Amino acid sequence: MTKKLLVLFLGNSIFADDKIGLVLGEMLKPMLESEGHEVEILEKTGFSLIDHLENRRDAVIVDSVKTGKHKVGEIVTVKPEDFQQYAPLTSHYVGIPEALKMMTQLDLNPPEQVHIFGIEVEDPYTISEEMSQKLTVRLDELSEEIHKNVLSIARGASMRE
């Protein structure tokens, strides 16, 4: 099992706000890697994530979510057992619970801990190069918040060693 924390930033570059994970990944990758974490920025979903999650002790997933229950730009912590309520709200959560379950059933060494941060978005469905203004103005704050969350998770993981 790899002890290095894996941080996956997910998104779809052709959809307006759905690219938030990709944008934050690009912003944070140099800093997180310099701190010793492995960072991947992906436009993959579901079962294709198995190769990235296999043999990891801890993983963080950052992606967009549209619940309508939070302010645009708010970070929502999603627990793996809560996937079903978020599954219809973002294309990237479709298949993640099934991928983790399959990893367990096939003894593919799923992560012991998976931490998911969904970022509430305004428009994840319109094909556009631009994100909504409400999300764009929060980029620096979101970057800082995600970084703090990753550092907290990394500290917790090192305490379990």
DAWOPE-V450941 format. One record per helix or strand of 3 or more residues. SS is the DSSP state (@ for helix, = for strand). FROM is the first residue (numbers start at 1). TO is the last residue. If there is no record, write none. Layout:
SS FROM TO
SS FROM TO
//
This chain:
= 6 10
@ 17 34
= 38 42
@ 46 53
= 58 65
= 75 78
@ 80 87
@ 96 105
= 113 120
@ 133 136
@ 139 159
//
